Amino acid sequence: MAVEVLIPEVGDGIKTGNVLKVLVKPGDSVSEGQGLIELETDKALVEVPSTAGGVVEAVLVKPGDTVPIGSAIVTLKAEGAAAPAKAETATAPAAKAEAPAAKAEPAAKASAPAAAPVGTSAPPAHTNGASIAAAPSTRRLAREFGIELSLVPGTGRGGRVTQEDLVNFVKGRSGGSGGGGFAAPPLPDFTHWGAIERMAPNMVRRKTAEHMALSHQHVAPVTQFERVDITDLEQVRQKYGETVEAQGGKLTLTVLLIPALVSALKAFPDFNASFDYNSGETIRKRYYNFGIAVDTERGLLVPVLRDVDKKDVFTLARELGELGERARSGKSELSEFSGGSFTISNQGALGGAEFTPIVNWPEVAILGVGRARWEGGVVGGQLVPRLMLPLGLSYDHRVIDGASAARFIKRLKDSLEDPVRLFMGL
């Protein structure tokens, strides 16, 4: 009896993936748990395992295919009678997902405002949102948007409403541009002036574009600039770099920024927060999980380093290196891309000075770090070379005022310019 192996759910809101590699061929014997394909999602590479043992009868996908979550990738001739039972287990999530969708259908039909033209101000239907199939994170996002879930067409398995469905619904209400109800005008025909090339974005680039548009639409951004004298801090970094490397880490500037930022965030907790638009409340977080922007071949990824306030420099250096390496090699766990409370974007290794980073919504602040440069500075009345670091602190003005931002970045500057104070946690 043939058994179909399906792509399981690999993360909330992820409904498709790109097949990078096929690891088996017809005639191969595979065991339960053996990898069948490598699947690229918008955040990580996932090896999809077999849900049963058997012999591969047919491979239903090829490298380059974009496949929906839940679709079949191979068929197996099962070994023994137990294999079909495992196939039933593999398809059980789909069956379970259909039940909530059946409940959701009457509510959706009763929601007449869902048919209102784009841009109208028809009020949302008063329905029981609990009857709509959606993940808790999607429900939180709906509350942030002030959107009734019953109005959103679900494209997930069994009619499940995903975060992408919600974002697309909001874009539709605003005309698709995120700019106040006007759709983007069509582009001119560029071939009139010369040859062109159209490049389809990969999944990381596409998801980055969507999230940046979402952040731009739902944050009132301001950027505060500062330049910090890190001459003494750089001496500390060079002096203790080999000691940290001996324990498996690398003492980078980002590692040294983390304790300074934790100190500033504890002094100014509104920077370690989110804004609940639906209630008008600021949600202060009592944990310190830092998103670290990582440049990869697939595009910008922001994995999260957790509980940074509870780790010493040696641990931070080691874990930060491992986090970045997993992101660059596509081996990150999907859980590593959620739960951030503040983000650091360090472009120093690439060059450039000040820049205005976009706040990584639903956070309310992000620190952009440029390349440090030697400049002339006055110390004790003498002109001496000093290593100056450019910083750009972007923040959500709905939560944070300019005066608070000035105090925050001064606190950060004072810590970085006084390494003794930094490592004493003052």
N, C-alpha and C positions, 0 to 999 in steps of 0.2 A: 504494500500500500504506500502510495507516494505521500510524502509529508512536505508541506511548504514551510520554509523558515522565513519569518517576517522580521522587518526592522522594528525593534522595540522603541518605545518613547525614550528619548535621550536627553530631554530637558524641557522645562516648561516653556511653551511658546514656540518651540522648534518643530516645524511641520515638514520640512524637506531637508535633504542633504545631497552632497555631490559625491559620487563614487570615485575615489582616487585609485584604489587597487582592488583587484579580485584575487583572492588568495587561494582559490581552489579551481578545479576544472572537472568536467564530467568524468566519472569513473573513479575519482578520488574517494577513499574511505575517510570519514571524518568522525570525530568523537564529540560528545556533548561538551559545549564550552569552547570548542576550537574556533579560531577566528575564520570568518568566511570572506569579509570585505573590509576595507578601510573606508570609512565614511567621514567626509568633511562637513562639519556644521559651521555656523557663523562664529563659533568660539573655540572649537577644539576638533582634533581628529579622534574618531571613535572606531574601535575595532568591533564589528558586529559578530557575536559568537553564534555558533549553531545551538539550537534548542533541543537537538536530538542527535543520536549517533546513526550512521548509515552511510550509504554510497551516493555520491552526487549524481543525480540523473540529468539535471539541466541547470545551467547558470542563467538567470533571468535578467541580469544587469551587466553592464560593461563600464570600464573606466570612462569618466566624463559624463555619465548619466546623472541627471537630477531626479531623485526618487522621493516620493512622499513617505513620511513615517507610517509604518503599518503595512507597507507593500511587501510582496514576496521577493526574495533575492535568489533563492535556489530551491530546487525540489530534491528531496532525498528519498531513496528507497530504504525504508527503515529497517534496522537490524533487530529482529525479534518483535514480539507483540507489544512491548512497552513503548515503542517509539510513537505510534499514533496518539497514545495518551498524552505524551509530552507535547505533541503538536496542538492538542486541545488546550493544554495549559498555556502555550505560547499565544494562542489567539484569544484567550479569556479576557485580557484587558480590553480588546475591541468590543466584545460582547457586553462587558460591564459599562463601557462608555456609551453604548446605545441607549441604556435604560434612562439616564438623566435627560438625554436628548428628547425622548418621547414625552417626558413631562414638560420640557421646555417649549414644545411645539404649540400647545394651546395658548400659552402666554404670549408667544411671538405673534400668533394670529390675532390675538385680542389687542395688540399694540398698534392701533391705527396710526399714531404719529410716526411709526417707522417708515411709512410710505410718503411722508412729507418731503417736498422738494428740498434739495441741498440749499442751505443758507436760510431756511425758514426757522422760526422760533417756536415751533410746535412743542408743547410741554411733553415731558416724558410720561409714558404710561405708568400707573401705579400698580406694579406687579410684584410678586414675591421673588426677589432676586435669588433666593436660595434654590429655586427650582431650575435655574440656568446652570448648565454644565460649564464650569470654569475653575481654574486653579485659584487658590487663595491669593497668590501674587497678582493675578489678573483682576480679582475683585478689588484688591487694594488700589490698583491702577485706575480702575473704573471710578472708585470713590475720589481719587485725586482729580480726575477729569470732570467729575459731577455727571457721569453718564449712567443711565439705567441699562443694565446688561441685557435686558429683554429686547432692547432696540438694536443690538449688535448682531448681525448675521455671523454665525459660527461656522468656521471652515475646518475645524479640527475633527478628529475621529468621533463619529456619532453626533455631530453638531456642536462639539465643544468650542467655546469661545476662547481664543488665544489672545495673548498680548498684542500680536501683530494684527489680529482682527480689530481690536480696540483702537490701536493707533490709526489703522486705515479708516475706521469709522470717523474718528476725530478729524482726520485730514479731509474726508469727504464733506463734513459739515463746514469746514473752513475754505472749501473750494480747492483743496488738494495742495495748497501752497504753504500753509501755515502762516499766511500773511494777511489775514483779515478778510477772507472770503473771496479772493480773486485767484482764479486758476492761472497757472503759468502760461504765458502766450507761447504759441508754436515757434520753434527755432527757424531761422532762415535756412534756405538751401545753400549750405556752405560749398557745395561742389561747383557753384558758379565761379568761385575764386581759386579753385585748385583741388588737388587730391585730398581726401580725408580718410580716416580710419575710425570705425566704431569699435569700441572696446566694451564688452559686457563685463560688469564688475563681478568679482568673486563674492562669495557669501559674506566674508568678513567686511569687505568694502561696502556692500549693500546694507548690512546691518549697522555699520558705523554711520553711514549717511542717514539712515532712519533715526538712529538714536541722537545724533547731533541735531537734526531738525527738531526732534522732540524736545531736547534740552533747550534749544534756542527759543522754542515757542513757549515753554513753561517756566522759564527763569528770567528774572529781570536783572541782567548782568552788569556789573561794574568791575573794572580791574584797577587794582592799586599796585604801583610799581615801587621797588626799592632796590638799592645796591648795597651789598654787604661786604665788609672787609674780612675775608676768610684766610688772611695770610697765616695767622697763628693756627687756625684749624687745619690748614693744609700741612703744616709742620707736624701736627699730631697724627694726621692721616699717614704721612710718609714714615714717621717714627714707629708706629705700631702696625703698619700694613703687613709686615712679614709675620708678626705674632698672630694676627687674625688669619692669614693664609695657612699657617701651620695647623689651625683648627678647622680648616675646610671652607673658609669664607674669603671674601674680598672686601676690603674696607674702602668702599666707594663713598662719594659725597652723599648719595641718596641715603646710605646707611646712617651717616652722621646727621642728616636732616631729620630723620625719624624721631629721635628723642627730643630734639628742639621743637618739633611740631607738636608732639604729645604734650609738652609743657605748655605751649601756647594754647592748645585746644582745651586743656583743663582750666586754664585761666579765663578763656573766652568760649564757653560751651556752645554758643549759638553757631559756631563754625563747624561743629561736629553734630549736625542736625539735618532734618528734612522739614519741608513745609507742607502741611496738609491743607490744600486749597479748599477742600469741601467744608472743613470745620474752622479754618482760619487759624489753626494752632501750629506752633512750632514744636517739633518732636525732637527733643535732645536725646542723644544716644550716649549711654554710659559705657560703651565699648569703643575700642579704637582699632578699626580694621582699615588699612590703607590700600587703596587701589594704586597700582604702580603701572604706568603706561609703558608698554614694551613694543618696540619696533620689530616686526617680523616680516618674513617674505610674503605672508598672506595679508598683511596690513596691521593696523594698530590694534593691540589687545590690551586689556586692563585687568590682569589677575589681581586677586586681593590677598594681601599679607595680613593675617589675623592676629588680634591681641598683641599689637606691637608694644603696648605699654607694659607688658609683663615679661619682655625679653631683653636680654643684655645685648651688647654690640656684637659679640661673637655669634650668638644665635641669629640675630637679624641679618648679619652678613651672609651666613651660610644659607638661611632660608630664602633670602632675597635672590641669591644666585641660583638656587634650585628652582624657584618660582619662574624666573626669567627664562631659564633653559627649557623648562617644560613648555612654556608658551611658545618659544621660538621653534621647538621641535614638534609642536602639535600634540604633545602628550599630556596636556593639562586636564585635570578633572573638571567637569562642568560646574561643580560646586565652587571651584576657585574663582568664578567670575561673578559671584553674588555676595551681598552682605557688606559692601564697602561703606565707610562713613566719611572718608576724605580721600582725595586723589592727589598724587604727585606725578607731574609730567616733566621729566628731566631731559632736555634736548642738548645738554652741554657737550656730550660726546659727538654730536653731529654739527655743532657750530651754531652761530646766531647769538643774539643778545636777548633783549626783552621781547616777550610775545604775550598775547592775550589768550590764555587757554579757555576753552568753553567748559562751564561747570557741568560735571558729570551727573545729571539729574538721575535720581531724586536727591542727591547730595546738594549742599548749598555753597560749597567752596572747593577750590582746586588751586594748587600751587604750581606755577610754571617756572622752571629753572633753566636759565640760559648758560652759555659758556663763560667761565671765569677768565678774566684777562688781567694782565699786569698793567698797572697804571701808576702814575706819580701821585703820591699822597703826602700830606704833611703830618709828621709825628714828632712831637717835642720841638716844634719850630723848624724841623729839617724836612726837606723834600726827599722822600725815600720811595722805593718801589713797593706797591701793595697789590695783593691779588683781590680783585673785586668781582663779586658774584651778582649778576642781575636776576631779580625775582619779579614775577608777576602773580599777584593774588587776585583771582577772579572770584566774585561772590554774588549771591542772590540778594538784591537790594530790598526785597520784600521782608527778609529776615534780619539783614545786617546793614547798619548805617556806615557811612564813610568814616566817622570818628572811631567806631569800633574796629574797622578794618585797619585804620592807621595805628591803633594801639596794638592790635594783633601782630602786625608785621614788624612793629618796633620791638615787641617782645621776642619775636623770632630772630630779629637782627641782633639783639643784645645777647641772646644765647649763643648764636653762631660766632660772634666776635669775641666771646669769652669761653674758651673750651673748658676751663676749670668749672665755671658756672654750669656749663652744659652737662658735664659728666657727674656733677654733684646733684643734678636734678633741681637746680634753683631757678 
